[in-house]
Amino acid sequence: MKAVTVAAFGEPPQVSEQPEPKVGPDTVLVRVKVAGVNPVDWKVAAGRLDSILYVYLPLIPGWDVAGVVEKVGAAVTEYAPGDEVIAYDRMDTVQHGAYAELVPVPVRSLARKPASLSWQQAGGLPLAGLAAYQSLQAADVAKGDTVLVNNAAGGVGSFAVQIAVATGARVIGTAGEAKAGYLRSLGAEPVAYGEGLVQRVRALAPEGVDAALDFYGGEAISASMELTKSPSRVVSLVDPAIRELGGRYVFVRPDHAGLAELGSLSDAGKLTVHVEQELPLTDVAEAWQLSQSGHTTGKIVLRVS
């Protein structure tokens, strides 16, 4: 099978022929149609997460999967060959990822592909969608809350805005001025990030916000702490040090039920996936450069088959 491999930390990704993966008893082999691109992919490949993850080289990167079941393990009863599925395929060890024609996925990480989404959209949903979903859960966001979403036009932020709006919350989202229209289309009230953020948010919400989500880091955390009534409802996906300030840190977990809920929201017309760029698997280096720029709106995906 064709796959993207990284031979050593820091080396450029290459497309090559690799052996077909084994199918364990609780595993499903998926023929990948689209793999989502996330910042964690190139960070893992650079060795930046080696202190917390068991990473084995050569590495096939990628955790976002959308494809069709090819084979099922001996103990699998939930899926059959031909089923269309999505997955956040983060295993306990990192080696056989989504940037490949075939990928093994534990049953716990799978869900049915939402019928309303294209393959490109489905490939961009799992990791970022779950990150947003779990961040909102950690912040205990409920109907009637006012929520600040930092970096609201990015991959995770755009999902957080839509899920919070579907929950019945009011959303204030930070982004560059050029993306204000995009945020309004998602249901958020846009504010420009940077110096003066606290004052701009208070102009919209004089008493502050009930919860804040940080998908940016740095000054966004201090502004969120100042604006939120309780530090325990400030959640960061970026900086674990937020716990020292009384906030909460989220490292997204595989979750079948969460993926299924995201699929239900999509099929109900309450959640969509904005794909900014679709590239062939052979252009993975370009996809990573786009991701590293930090200025994308929505998702970047790789077309595998």
VENCOR-V229319 format. One record per run of one state. SS is the DSSP state (alpha for helix, beta for strand, coil for the rest). FROM is the first residue (numbers start at 0). LEN is the number of residues. Records with the same first field share a line. If there is no record, write none. Layout:
SS = FROM-LEN + FROM-LEN
//
This chain:
coil = 0-1 + 6-7 + 17-9 + 37-1 + 45-8 + 60-3 + 72-11 + 88-4 + 96-3 + 100-1 + 112-6 + 123-2 + 138-7 + 150-4 + 167-2 + 175-1 + 186-2 + 192-4 + 204-4 + 209-1 + 214-4 + 228-2 + 236-3 + 245-2 + 249-6 + 267-7 + 293-5 + 303-2
beta = 1-5 + 13-4 + 26-11 + 53-7 + 63-9 + 83-5 + 92-4 + 99-1 + 101-5 + 109-3 + 145-5 + 169-6 + 188-4 + 208-1 + 210-4 + 227-1 + 233-3 + 247-2 + 274-6 + 298-5
alpha = 38-7 + 106-3 + 118-5 + 125-13 + 154-13 + 176-10 + 196-8 + 218-9 + 230-3 + 239-6 + 255-12 + 280-13
//
